[in-house]
Amino acid sequence: MKRSLTVPACLLLLSPFIQATELTPGRWTLSMEMEAPGIPENMRTRVQQDCMSADDASDLEASMKNKWKEDNCSNTKLKRNGDTLTWSADCTMPGTSAQTRVSGKMVVHDRKHYTSEMTMKGNNQQMKTRIEGEWAGECEN
C-alpha cells in the first residue's frame, strides 16, 4: 500500500502550484511533511523546488482539472472561497485498478506564500501531506 499511495502523492505534489489561487509564476520551494503507516522516517519530510509557468498561473482551476484528467481521476470537485481552495477527486492508481480518494485544502496567504493539506485514502490506508510553498524567484531554464 505504501507504494500505491506514494505514486499518486508524488504526481500531485510535483505540481502543487496548480492547486493555488493568485500565485506568482516562477520557482517555488515546497516544504512537505507526509504521514502514513509504513513511510520510513527519512521520507516523511522533504524539500523540493518546482517551476510554475505564466500559463499555469492564468487559470489555475482549469489547470488542476486538466491534471486530474491526465492522472485518470473522476468525480472531481473544486471550490474556491476567497483565499481558500478545496478539492476532492477519485483517482485510479497507475498500473492498477485501485481507487484512491484525494481531498485537500489550500490557503493562499499572499501571492508568494501558501499552505496546503491533502489526504489520500485507498486500500484501507490513509496518507496525509502538509505543504508550505514559498516563492523562490524566477524559473531557471
C-alpha positions as CSV (number, residue, x, y, z in Angstrom):
1,M,0.0,0.0,0.0
2,K,2.9,2.3,0.7
3,R,3.8,2.3,-3.0
4,S,0.2,2.7,-4.2
5,L,-0.3,5.9,-2.1
6,T,3.2,7.2,-2.7
7,V,2.9,7.3,-6.5
8,P,-0.2,9.5,-6.8
9,A,1.0,11.6,-4.0
10,C,4.2,12.3,-5.9
11,L,2.2,13.1,-9.1
12,L,0.0,15.6,-7.2
13,L,2.9,17.0,-5.2
14,L,5.0,17.6,-8.2
15,S,2.6,20.3,-9.3
16,P,1.0,21.8,-6.2
17,F,1.0,25.3,-7.6
18,I,-1.9,24.1,-9.8
19,Q,-4.0,23.9,-6.7
20,A,-3.4,27.6,-5.7
21,T,-5.2,30.8,-6.4
22,E,-3.5,34.0,-7.4
23,L,0.2,32.9,-7.1
24,T,3.2,34.4,-8.7
25,P,4.7,32.4,-11.6
26,G,8.3,31.3,-11.0
27,R,10.3,28.9,-8.9
28,W,8.7,27.7,-5.7
29,T,10.3,26.0,-2.7
30,L,8.0,23.3,-1.3
31,S,8.5,22.0,2.3
32,M,6.5,18.8,2.7
33,E,5.6,16.6,5.6
34,M,3.9,13.2,5.0
35,E,2.4,10.9,7.5
36,A,1.2,7.4,6.8
37,P,1.9,3.9,8.2
38,G,5.0,2.4,6.6
39,I,6.6,5.6,5.4
40,P,10.3,5.5,6.6
41,E,11.3,8.3,8.8
42,N,13.8,9.7,6.3
43,M,11.0,10.0,3.7
44,R,8.5,11.9,5.9
45,T,9.9,15.3,5.2
46,R,11.3,16.7,2.1
47,V,12.0,20.0,0.3
48,Q,11.8,20.4,-3.4
49,Q,11.6,23.1,-6.0
50,D,9.0,23.3,-8.8
51,C,8.5,25.9,-11.5
52,M,5.1,27.4,-12.2
53,S,4.6,28.9,-15.7
54,A,2.7,32.0,-16.5
55,D,0.2,29.8,-18.4
56,D,-0.5,27.7,-15.3
57,A,-1.0,30.9,-13.3
58,S,-3.5,32.3,-15.8
59,D,-6.3,29.7,-15.0
60,L,-5.2,27.5,-12.1
61,E,-8.6,25.8,-11.6
62,A,-8.6,24.7,-15.2
63,S,-5.0,23.5,-14.9
64,M,-5.9,21.4,-11.9
65,K,-8.8,19.8,-13.7
66,N,-6.6,19.0,-16.7
67,K,-4.0,17.4,-14.3
68,W,-6.8,15.2,-12.9
69,K,-7.7,14.0,-16.3
70,E,-4.1,13.1,-17.0
71,D,-3.9,11.2,-13.7
72,N,-7.1,9.2,-14.5
73,C,-9.2,10.9,-11.8
74,S,-13.0,11.3,-11.8
75,N,-15.8,12.6,-9.6
76,T,-13.8,15.8,-9.2
77,K,-15.0,18.7,-7.1
78,L,-13.2,22.0,-6.8
79,K,-14.4,25.0,-4.8
80,R,-12.9,28.4,-4.2
81,N,-13.9,30.6,-1.2
82,G,-11.8,33.8,-1.0
83,D,-8.2,32.8,-0.4
84,T,-9.1,29.1,0.2
85,L,-9.4,26.4,-2.4
86,T,-10.8,22.9,-1.5
87,W,-10.9,19.9,-3.8
88,S,-11.6,16.2,-4.0
89,A,-11.3,13.5,-6.6
90,D,-11.3,9.7,-7.1
91,C,-8.2,8.6,-8.8
92,T,-7.1,5.2,-10.2
93,M,-3.6,4.2,-9.2
94,P,-1.2,3.8,-12.1
95,G,-0.8,0.2,-13.3
96,T,-3.7,-1.0,-11.1
97,S,-7.5,-0.7,-10.7
98,A,-7.1,0.5,-7.1
99,Q,-9.1,3.7,-6.3
100,T,-7.9,6.4,-4.1
101,R,-9.9,9.3,-2.8
102,V,-7.9,12.5,-2.7
103,S,-9.1,15.6,-0.9
104,G,-7.4,18.8,0.2
105,K,-7.4,22.4,1.1
106,M,-5.0,25.2,0.2
107,V,-4.8,28.7,1.8
108,V,-3.1,31.4,-0.2
109,H,-1.6,33.8,2.4
110,D,-0.3,36.1,-0.3
111,R,1.0,35.8,-3.9
112,K,4.3,34.3,-2.7
113,H,3.2,32.0,0.1
114,Y,0.6,29.3,0.6
115,T,0.0,26.3,2.8
116,S,-1.8,23.1,1.8
117,E,-3.1,19.9,3.4
118,M,-4.0,16.8,1.4
119,T,-5.4,13.5,2.4
120,M,-5.3,10.3,0.3
121,K,-7.4,7.3,1.2
122,G,-7.4,4.0,-0.5
123,N,-6.8,0.3,0.0
124,N,-7.7,0.6,3.7
125,Q,-4.9,3.1,4.2
126,Q,-4.5,6.9,4.5
127,M,-1.8,9.4,3.9
128,K,-1.8,13.0,4.9
129,T,0.5,15.6,3.4
130,R,1.2,19.2,4.5
131,I,2.9,21.6,2.2
132,E,4.3,25.1,2.7
133,G,5.0,26.8,-0.6
134,E,7.2,29.9,-0.8
135,W,8.1,31.7,-4.0
136,A,11.9,31.5,-4.5
137,G,12.5,33.6,-7.7
138,E,12.4,33.2,-11.4
139,C,12.5,29.8,-13.1
140,E,15.9,28.6,-14.3
141,N,16.0,27.4,-17.8
